């Protein structure tokens, strides 16, 4: 009864404006409003529910590949903080609905629109998103992310900082931000430089996609489970009585060892890791480009072609972000990334990247500056400067 009350109240207001409506037609008006209410309920963008001792977050914007908007981020932050204090909540599970995505990122188009109009959303969105990333990274309750399907950008931010990340054969991981004039944020400066060798630097600069079991082998996922087993895994997680992190790890391990999909397949970057470690340890993007040219292998040529498409400004900001983030705490990284987000939204390349990739889809961004050597060290330094009272507070 409680769920239909708002719709019934709206219908009553409509009927008061239509005093001559016949009883049968009045009933039609009420039913129409109830129908609209039901549609709204079914399209809630993030579902937050408690089952047993588990708090469950389901990202629910399938048409937008579950991209995070401001409202979703606020709701998730508030609920995680509530569950963290609740003695009856023992773990938190985050997942997408059945489909091709866990979460493809943040709602970049809305942010670009806000930036063009001078809306406060460009500050509020990043403050809220990075606060959510920090809440996940510091959460006292075990946090299990079922990253089934596309997991990019903001989707990485709501999964990678938690205790457990469960990949499947459908998982596609990438941090593709340099292609849209941004940088791999949501704590990318923290987790990427901590991956094996210089893999994180390679992933961050090129936006290279990892698929399926490779997400586990790269050290991004903690476990691998066949996608068809996820409903059973979720059920077993919910059924755990007062689960500790160790109990949850044991359960995930029991599913992990039974998975046979692509078990024998070699890690996609295995044969290139020596090259990646050597080339991407360079001190500047120009030096990385030079080393790729000198190498001359098909792999190096492909990465060179990729880097040539990226925003030169983004590439320079990203390399420094990771080099500095390697020795920072997650909180320090998020503060640094907030400064970078505001610098990027004051510039040209982010809006041009969104136009080329998401709006006109011509895939031909006209970057300014157009060449690496035109992006000065002074400009990059300014992007990292503290914002005083406007800095991110965690």
C-alpha positions in Angstrom: 0.0 0.0 0.0 2.9 2.3 0.9 4.5 1.9 -2.6 1.3 3.0 -4.5 0.5 6.0 -2.1 2.6 8.6 -4.1 1.0 7.6 -7.4 -2.5 7.6 -5.9 -1.9 11.1 -4.4 -0.7 12.4 -7.8 -3.8 10.8 -9.4 -6.0 12.5 -6.8 -4.5 15.9 -7.6 -5.1 15.3 -11.3 -8.8 14.4 -10.6 -9.3 17.5 -8.5 -8.5 19.5 -11.6 -10.9 17.3 -13.6 -14.1 17.4 -11.5 -16.4 16.3 -14.3 -14.6 13.1 -15.1 -16.9 10.1 -15.0 -16.2 7.4 -12.4 -15.0 4.9 -15.0 -12.7 7.5 -16.4 -11.5 8.5 -13.0 -10.5 4.9 -12.5 -8.5 5.0 -15.8 -6.6 8.1 -14.6 -5.6 6.3 -11.3 -4.5 3.2 -13.1 -2.5 5.2 -15.6 -0.6 6.9 -12.7 -0.1 3.6 -10.9 1.3 2.2 -14.2 3.7 5.2 -14.5 4.8 4.7 -10.8 5.5 1.0 -11.5 7.6 1.9 -14.5 9.6 4.4 -12.4 10.2 1.8 -9.7 11.4 -0.8 -12.2 13.9 1.7 -13.7 15.6 2.7 -10.5 19.2 3.3 -11.5 20.8 1.7 -8.5 19.0 -1.0 -6.4 20.0 -1.2 -2.8 18.7 -4.1 -0.8 19.5 -6.3 2.2 19.4 -10.0 1.9 20.3 -12.0 5.0 23.5 -10.4 6.3 24.5 -9.0 2.9 24.0 -5.5 1.6 23.6 -5.8 -2.2 24.2 -3.0 -4.7 22.9 -3.6 -8.2 23.8 -1.0 -10.9 20.7 -0.7 -13.0 21.2 1.5 -16.1 21.6 -1.3 -18.7 21.0 1.0 -21.7 23.8 3.2 -20.5 26.0 0.2 -19.7 25.4 1.0 -16.0 27.4 4.2 -16.2 27.4 6.1 -12.9 25.5 9.4 -12.6 25.6 11.8 -9.7 22.5 10.5 -8.0 23.7 6.8 -8.2 27.0 7.8 -6.6 25.3 9.7 -3.8 22.9 6.8 -3.0 25.8 4.2 -3.0 28.0 6.3 -0.7 25.2 6.9 1.8 24.2 3.2 1.8 27.7 1.9 2.2 28.3 4.2 5.1 25.0 3.0 6.7 25.8 -0.7 6.1 29.3 -0.2 7.5 27.9 0.8 10.9 25.1 -1.8 10.9 26.0 -4.8 13.1 23.5 -7.0 11.1 25.3 -6.3 7.8 28.3 -8.6 7.4 29.4 -8.0 3.8 28.6 -5.8 0.8 28.1 -7.2 -2.8 28.1 -5.0 -5.9 27.1 -6.2 -9.3 25.4 -5.3 -12.5 22.1 -6.7 -13.9 22.4 -9.6 -16.3 23.7 -8.1 -19.5 27.0 -7.1 -21.1 28.2 -4.6 -18.5 29.1 -4.4 -14.9 29.8 -0.6 -15.2 31.3 1.1 -18.3 32.3 4.3 -16.4 31.0 7.6 -15.2 28.3 9.6 -17.1 31.0 11.5 -19.0 28.5 13.1 -21.4 26.6 14.7 -18.5 29.8 16.0 -17.1 30.9 17.5 -20.4 27.5 19.2 -20.7 27.8 20.6 -17.2 31.3 21.9 -17.9 30.1 23.8 -21.0 27.4 25.6 -18.9 29.6 26.3 -15.9 27.4 24.0 -13.7 28.6 23.0 -10.2 28.2 19.4 -11.2 31.8 19.4 -12.5 33.0 19.9 -8.9 30.2 18.0 -7.1 30.4 14.9 -9.4 34.1 14.3 -8.9 34.0 15.1 -5.2 31.2 12.5 -4.7 32.8 9.9 -6.9 36.2 10.1 -5.3 34.6 10.1 -1.8 32.7 6.9 -2.9 36.0 5.3 -4.1 37.6 6.1 -0.7 34.6 4.7 1.2 35.1 1.5 -0.7 38.8 1.5 -0.2 38.4 2.0 3.6 35.3 0.0 4.1 35.4 -2.1 7.3 33.0 -4.7 6.0 34.2 -7.2 3.3 33.3 -5.8 -0.1 32.8 -8.2 -3.0 32.6 -6.8 -6.6 31.2 -9.2 -9.2 32.8 -7.6 -12.3 30.9 -9.6 -15.0 31.1 -7.8 -18.4 32.5 -4.3 -19.3 34.3 -2.8 -16.4 35.9 0.5 -17.3 36.7 3.9 -15.7 34.2 4.6 -12.9 33.3 0.9 -12.9 36.9 0.1 -11.9 36.6 2.7 -9.2 33.7 1.0 -7.5 35.3 -2.4 -7.7 39.1 -2.4 -7.6 39.5 -0.7 -4.1 37.3 -3.4 -2.4 38.5 -6.6 -0.8 37.5 -9.0 -3.6 37.0 -8.6 -7.3 35.5 -11.6 -9.1 36.1 -11.6 -12.9 34.4 -13.9 -15.4 35.0 -14.9 -19.0 32.8 -11.9 -20.0 34.9 -9.3 -18.1 36.4 -6.6 -20.2 38.7 -4.2 -18.3 40.2 -0.9 -19.5 41.1 2.6 -18.4 40.5 4.4 -21.7 40.6 8.0 -20.5 43.6 9.3 -22.5 41.4 8.8 -25.6 38.9 11.4 -24.3 41.3 14.0 -23.0 41.1 12.8 -19.4 43.3 10.6 -17.2 42.8 7.2 -15.5 41.1 8.6 -12.3 38.9 7.0 -9.6 42.2 6.0 -7.8 44.0 4.8 -11.0 47.0 6.6 -9.7 47.0 4.3 -6.7 46.3 0.8 -8.1 47.9 1.0 -11.6 51.5 1.7 -10.5 51.2 -1.2 -8.0 50.6 -3.8 -10.7 53.4 -6.0 -11.8 56.3 -4.2 -13.5 55.2 -1.4 -15.7 52.0 -3.0 -16.7 49.9 -0.3 -15.0 51.7 2.4 -16.9 51.1 0.6 -20.2 47.4 0.1 -19.4 47.0 3.7 -18.4 48.6 5.3 -21.4 47.3 3.0 -24.1 43.9 2.1 -22.7 44.7 -1.5 -23.6 41.7 -3.9 -23.0 42.1 -7.0 -20.8 39.5 -9.7 -21.2 38.3 -12.7 -19.1 41.0 -14.5 -17.2 43.6 -11.9 -18.2 42.0 -9.5 -15.7 42.9 -12.0 -12.9 46.4 -12.6 -14.3 47.1 -8.9 -14.4 46.3 -8.7 -10.7 43.2 -6.6 -11.1 40.7 -9.3 -10.1 41.3 -11.5 -7.1 39.2 -14.5 -8.3 37.8 -15.9 -11.5 34.4 -17.7 -11.7 32.4 -18.9 -14.7 29.6 -16.3 -15.3 26.9 -19.0 -15.1 28.0 -19.8 -11.6 27.6 -16.2 -10.3 23.9 -16.6 -9.1 25.0 -19.7 -7.1 28.0 -17.8 -5.7 25.9 -14.9 -4.7 23.4 -17.2 -3.0 26.2 -18.9 -1.0 27.7 -15.5 0.0 24.3 -14.4 1.3 23.9 -17.7 3.2 27.2 -17.3 5.1 26.5 -16.9 8.8 28.5 -13.9 10.3 31.1 -14.2 7.5 34.6 -13.0 8.1 36.9 -11.9 5.3 38.6 -15.4 5.7 35.2 -17.2 5.3 34.4 -15.2 2.2 37.9 -15.8 0.7 37.5 -19.6 1.3 34.1 -19.6 -0.5 35.4 -17.5 -3.4 38.5 -19.8 -3.6 36.2 -22.9 -3.8 34.4 -21.5 -6.8 37.7 -20.2 -8.3 39.4 -23.6 -8.3 36.5 -25.3 -10.1 36.5 -22.8 -13.0 37.9 -24.3 -16.2 37.2 -21.5 -18.7 40.5 -20.5 -20.4 42.5 -22.1 -17.7 45.3 -23.1 -19.9 45.4 -19.9 -21.9 48.6 -17.8 -21.6 48.4 -14.2 -20.3 47.9 -11.9 -23.3 50.8 -9.7 -22.3 53.2 -12.5 -21.2 55.4 -12.4 -24.2 55.5 -8.6 -24.2 56.2 -7.9 -20.5 59.9 -7.6 -20.8 59.4 -5.0 -23.6 56.7 -3.2 -21.6 58.9 -3.0 -18.4 61.8 -1.6 -20.4 59.9 0.9 -22.6 57.3 2.1 -20.1 59.9 2.8 -17.4 61.1 5.9 -19.3 60.9 9.2 -17.5 58.8 11.0 -20.2 56.2 10.2 -22.7 58.5 11.5 -25.5 61.1 8.9 -24.3 58.5 6.2 -24.4 57.6 7.1 -27.9 61.3 7.2 -28.9 61.8 3.7 -27.4 58.8 2.3 -29.2 60.1 3.7 -32.5 63.6 2.2 -31.9 62.1 -1.2 -31.0 60.3 -1.5 -34.3 58.5 -4.8 -33.5 54.8 -5.2 -34.6 53.8 -4.9 -30.9 55.7 -1.6 -30.5 54.4 -0.3 -33.8 50.8 -1.0 -32.6 51.3 0.8 -29.3 52.9 3.8 -31.1 49.9 4.0 -33.4 47.6 4.0 -30.3 49.6 6.6 -28.4 49.5 8.9 -31.5 45.7 9.0 -31.2 45.6 10.0 -27.6 45.5 13.5 -26.1 49.2 14.6 -25.7 48.1 16.6 -22.6 46.4 13.5 -21.1 49.4 11.3 -21.8 51.8 13.7 -19.9 49.4 14.2 -17.0 48.8 10.4 -16.7 52.5 9.5 -16.7 53.2 12.0 -13.9 50.0 10.9 -12.0 51.2 7.3 -11.9 54.8 8.1 -11.0 53.7 10.3 -8.1 50.8 7.9 -7.1 53.2 5.0 -6.7 54.3 6.3 -3.3 51.0 7.9 -2.1 48.2 6.6 0.0 44.8 6.2 -1.7 43.5 9.4 0.0 46.5 11.4 -1.3 46.0 10.0 -4.8 42.3 10.9 -4.8 43.1 14.5 -3.7 45.7 14.7 -6.5 43.2 13.3 -9.0 40.5 15.8 -7.9 43.0 18.6 -8.8 43.6 17.0 -12.2 39.9 16.6 -12.9 39.3 20.3 -12.4 42.3 21.2 -14.6 41.1 18.9 -17.4 37.6 20.4 -17.2 39.0 23.9 -17.6 40.9 22.8 -20.8 40.0 21.9 -24.4 40.8 18.2 -24.9 38.2 16.7 -22.6 35.3 18.4 -24.5 36.9 17.6 -27.8 37.4 13.9 -26.8 33.8 13.5 -25.7 32.7 15.1 -29.0 34.8 12.8 -31.2 34.2 9.6 -29.2 30.7 9.9 -27.8 28.8 12.6 -29.7 29.8 12.9 -33.4 31.6 9.5 -33.1 34.0 10.4 -35.9 37.0 9.2 -33.8 39.0 12.1 -35.1 39.7 14.4 -32.1 41.6 17.6 -32.8 43.8 17.9 -29.8 45.2 21.3 -28.5 48.1 21.2 -28.2 48.4 18.6 -31.0 52.0 17.4 -30.2 53.7 16.1 -27.1 56.5 18.7 -27.3 53.9 21.5 -27.2 52.7 20.4 -23.8 55.0 22.3 -21.5 56.2 21.1 -18.1 54.9 24.3 -16.6 51.4 23.6 -17.8 51.5 20.0 -16.4 52.9 21.4 -13.1 49.9 23.8 -12.8 47.5 20.9 -13.2 48.9 19.3 -10.0 48.8 22.5 -7.9 46.7 22.5 -4.7 43.3 24.1 -4.8 43.4 25.6 -1.3 39.9 25.6 0.2 38.5 23.8 -2.9 40.7 20.8 -2.4 39.0 17.4 -1.9 38.5 16.7 1.7 38.2 13.0 2.7 
